[in-house]
Amino acid sequence: MVQLAHWARQDPGKIAAHFPDLGAEVSFGVLDARANRIAQWLIGFGLQPGDGIAMLLDNRPEFLELAFACRRAGLYYTPLSVHLRPQEVAYMMTDAAAKLIIVSPGLAELAAALLRDGATGEAPRFALGEGLPGYESFEAAVAAYPVPAALPERPVGREFLYSSGTTGLPKGIKRPMLPWDKRDAPEWDMTWKTLYGFGPDMVYLSPAPLYHAAPHAYVRRTITEGGTAVIMAKFDALRALDLIERHRVTHSQWVPTMFVRLLALPEAERERFDVSSLRVAIHAAAPCPIAVKQQMMRWWGPIIWEYYAGSESVGTTVVSPQDWLARPGTVGRPVNGVRLHICDDDGNELPVGETGRICFEGAPRFAYHNAPEKTAAAYNARGWASLGDLGRVDEEGWLYLSDRRADLILSGGVNLYPAEIEAVIVQHPGVAEVAVVGIPNADFGEQVHAVVVPRDPHADTAALQAELETRCREKLAGPKRPRSWEFVDDLPRSEAGKLLRRILKERYLTPS
């Protein structure tokens, strides 16, 4: 909050954020003034400290303006995915007790559906731009506050996020606000500054939706550190390379599927662009195939950092490019004084090398909003928290991910880990992506089923399957080998890049 005002005073004309797909940009001075005026409006609307709003916005300047305004007005703001259905919006608005909702004009169809289905309840509705039927004009409301003015001393507002909901309804994560007199206190997790070197000389490319936790947080941190963000409307591999060259991007954040699509570009297309300005490329959200990351390192150089964490902030591991090259596949070691444990189902710590539930000790405690039973399930008897993922550590404490507990395949009484099987299949040069799931089998309970995206859309899938079966016979024990195969154009993923295995499994509800 204070940092934005600082940079607005120091260099008001410097660009805080480019929106190249919209042909728009916003300077520090304009962003600071708009955030102040919008904060005046929200306070004048009657919102009290600790109240919240909902934002159904695509990547555009108003997203940042509203986020900084809410932080100044002592309010929670809940960014909603633009792919939600009306009933999901209704659930999240009710759960978050949002006092109003603001939507983008580009989401007119969804906005009309919300109105038709009564998804926003009694909450006032506002639309950006020229407005939408049934929605008040956001700009007309803010116009009542034409100049910046002093704001009351309120706690520092913050985001009220929901988990991605890959295994059910999203879970709200509502953290306490900082009191006014502690507004300059540093964040608990400062890896983005201490390890990645965020600062005023950086240019950060964000290729993902701002309503996701990491893109939103990293863009906000870029701006509060005086750097410039370049925000894509949506990811496109060729466009991303063009923007890196055009804006001399120094920092960026990705998910593995973006790497896959970048590498799928013809080599001549990739080599057209100068990416030498890149100093730090960060990735997370989903495991990255070793072969994919090795190819990216050869292309971009040893600049790719990886972290493992979640919106719950129960703990973070980080691995530098150099440490990853020495230990391919690791997602790092804990940072910020947190301790890492691998436990069995009863909470007992497992020896080095054995796979179990990943637990963290020492992070600030969190709670899921209105879900005490889910919060309790995230902690064991010792108070160690888990995101529900499985993994192992080596003798030096480096963490290697396996799967989520819900993704394990139980076939003939044997636990099988999809990630291990996927790692074998994806190394075939004809495979772009693969997902392994357990599907019903009358004899074994579940069988291993592989869903493959060929690198060549016109590939002979029968021949490719034969090669993959041979590879699996050579590399995997019998129970781990896929008993059935499927070839598709793409895999179902969330906007954060997480594989939605449940969607694949839902196709096979009856035993074979």
C-alpha positions, 0 to 999 in steps of 0.5 A: 500500500505505502510502496505504491504511493512511494513510487507514484511520488518518486516517478509518477510517469513510470509504467507500472503495468502494460496490457499489450493485448488491450493496447493499454498501460497504467503509470504509477501516478495514475494507478495510485490516484485511481486506487485512492478514488476507488477506495473513497467510493468503496468507503463512501458506499458504506463498506466497513473495515473487514467487509468484502467485495467480489471481482469477476474481471479479466486481465485489465487495469481495473483489476489492479486498481480495485486490488490496491483500492481494497487494500487501502480501504481495509476490505477483502477482495475475492477474484473470481474465475471467469470460467465459473458457472452461476451456481459457483459464483453464488456459492462463493459470494455467499460464502465470502459474504461479498457486499457487491460484485464488479464485472468486466464488459467482456463477460456479458454472457456470464453477467447476464446468466448471473442476473437471470439465475439470481446468483449475486443475491441482493448484492449490488452489481457494477460493470466496467466500461459502458456497463451491462443491462442490470448492472450499475456503471462502475465509472459513474460511481467512481466519478463522484470522487474526482480527486484523490483525498486523505483516507481513514486509518484502516487495517490493510485490506487483502485478497480473500482467495479460494483454492482451485477446487480440483477435488470439490467445491473451492475452499476459502482462505481468509487471513487476518488483516494487518493493523494500520500501525503495522502496515509496513511490516514485511510479509512472512514469505519474502522468497520473491525478493530474497531469492528472485531479486524483485526490485525497481529495475525488473520487468515481469511477464505475467501470462496467466489470469490475475484471479489466480493466487500466484499471478496476482501476488507476483504482479502486485509485488512487482509493482510495490517494488517499483518494477513494471509488469507486462500482463497478457490477456491470455497465454499464447506461446509465440506472443509470450516470446514476442513480449519478452523481446519487446519489453526486455522482460527480466522475470516471469512465472509459468506453469509446465503446460506453458513450457510444453507449448513453448517447446512445441513451437517450430525451432525456427520460430523459437530462435527468432526471438531474443530472450537474453534479457531473462534473469529469472523464470519461476514455475510451480502449480504442477509437477514439470516433466524432467525432460521438459525442464531440461529442454527449457534450461538448454534454451533459456539457460540456468535461470529456471527456479521452481517452488512447491507451495499452496494458497494455504501457505503452510510451507514452501520449498524452493530449488535454484536452477543449479541445485535442480540440475544436480538433482533433476526432479526435486522441488527443493528444500523448505525456506523461511524456517519451516521444517519438512516431514514425510508421514504415514497415514497415522502421522508417524514420520517415515524414513528417508526415501519412503513415500508419504504425506508431505507435512510442514511444521513452523508456518503460520496457522491457517483456516479454511473459511466456514469449513472447520472440518476441512481445516482439521483434516489439513493438520495432524495430531502434532500440528503439522499441516499438509496440502494433501500431496505425497512425496519423499526426501533424500538424505540431504532433505530435498523433496521429490513429489509423487502424487496427491493421496486422491490420485493414487491407483489401488490395483490388486491391493497395490498402491501405484503412483501415477507420477512415476508412470507418467515420468516414463511415458513422457520421455518418449519423443512422440509424447507432448503430455500424459496423464495416468489415472485409475479406472474401474476394473472388475478383477483388480478394483482399478487398472492403470489407464494412460491418456496421451497427447501426441506431439504430432497431432497427425501421428499414427497412434497405433504405432505410438501405443506399440512403442509406449507399451514396449517402453513401459515393459522395459522401464516399469514393473508389471502392475504399473504398466498401463492396461489401456490407452487413450490419445487426445488433443489436450488434457483437462487442466485448471487455469492454474495448469493443474491437471484435473484427473477427476474429469478423466476418471469420470468417463469411466464410472462403470467397471470394465 
